[in-house]
Amino acid sequence: MEQKIHATDELIQQHIDSLNTSSIDKFPVFKDCEQLDENLEAEKNCFITSLSIYISNCLLGNKLVLANELDVSFRVVIQVSETGKVTIISQKIDEILVENIPNIDQIIEQCISELPEIGQAYKKINSEVLVPVKTRFVIPIRVIAKASDN
């Protein structure tokens, strides 16, 4: 059975576009995005794309074998702390997915714990002083499993 599990860039981008970035003056960043300093939009896009790639690669690396055809999406809410530590705030996983992948929540937790180091977000106070702030993100993840044509 062919399967795909991924955090879709399009769905993540929709959620990020709805964020109120006026409350953030510097987005959280992966090392790969640090060269985009001072460009909030570019930082945001790099962070989201990188996050999507890291989670997708981790999920695909688990080489899950599924017995049923699936096309299920779910959301994971993560928080990036003032120190850049990432934690899962909540996961809302569809029951059909839990039936087919009983340990899906542990797999997601493992993927999040294995993310590369993230620099924290910052907010300006007193017009120029940057202070680290915590931020939350909704990560939509889609699981697709189709019957093999063999």
N, C-alpha and C positions, 0 to 999 in steps of 0.2 A: 504494500500500500504506500502510495506517495503521500508524504505529509509535509506541511510547511507550518512553521510557527514563527510569527514575527510581530514586532512592534512596528506598525505601519507609519511611515513618515507622514503621510497625508493626514491620518487621524491625529497624530501627535501635533502636527502643525496647526490643525484646527483648534485644538485645545490651547496651544500656546498663543495663537493669535487672539484668543479671548482673554488672556491674562492682562491685568492692569499693570503694564510695565512702568507706569509713572511712579510706582512705589519702589522700583528698583533702578539704581543708577549704574550698576555693573552686574551682569548676569553671572550665575555660577559657570565655571569653565573647566573643561578637561584640558590637560596639557596641550593637546593638539590645537586648541582654540585660543591659547594665550596671546598669540601674535595679533589678534583682532582687538586688542585693548582700545578703549575709547569709542568703539563702534557697537552700540548696544544691539542693534538689529542683526549685525553679522555674528556677534557673540551668541545671541539667542538662537539663530539658525544653526550655527555650528554645534551648540550644546544639544539641541534637539536631534539633529542628524546623528551626532556621535552617540547619544543615549540610545536611539533607535537601533543603530548598528551593533552596539555592544550587547544589548538585550537580545536582539534577533540571533546574533552569532552564538550566544550562550545557549539559547533555547534550542537552536538547530544542532548544537554540539551534543545535546542529550540523546540524540538518535532514538526518539520514541517510536514505538511500533503501536499503531492504533488499529483496532479491529473494525471500527465503524467509520463511515463517511461523516465528516464534521466540517462545519464552517461556523465557528463560534468566536465572538469577540468578548473581551472582558477588560476591566480597568484596574490598574494598580495605582494607588496614590502614594507618592514618595515625598519625603521631606529632605532637603539639603540643609543641614544645620549651619549655624554661624561659623563652625570650624570646617565645614565641607563634608561632614559625615552624612552618609545617605542611609535613611531608614524607611521601612515600609510603614505607612500610616494605616492603609486598609487595602484589601483585595476583595473585589466582588466577582467571584468566579461562578459561572453558570453550572448548575447541578449536572448537566449532561457531560460537561468537560471533566468534572470531578469523578464521575462514573467511569470515564474512559482513561483518565490519567489521575489516579487517586493521589499521587504525590505532587500534583501541579503546584500547590502552594509552596512546598519545600523547594521545588525547582526554581520558582520565581525568586524566593528568598536567597537562594544560592547565587543566582544571576546578579541580583542587586548587590549582594555582599562582595562579589568579585569585580565590581566596576572599578576602573582605574581611579586614581585620586582626582577629586574634584575641588577646585577652588571655590570658596563661598561667594555668595552674592553680597553686594554692598549697596547701601543707601547713603546719600549725602545728607548731612545735617549741618546746620550753620553755614550753608552755602558751599563749603568746600571740604569739610571733614567727612571722610568715608568711614562708615561703621559697618561691620559684617552683620547680615540679617539672615534669618532662616526663610526658606522659600519652599513652596509645595508645588508639585507637578502631577498631573493626571497622565498616566501612560496607558493608552489603549493598546491591547495586544490581541492579535487575531490568530486563531488556530484553524488551519485548513488541512483536512485529510481527505484524500480522494482515493477511490478504489483503483488499483493498478490495472492497466490495460492488458496485462499479460494473460 
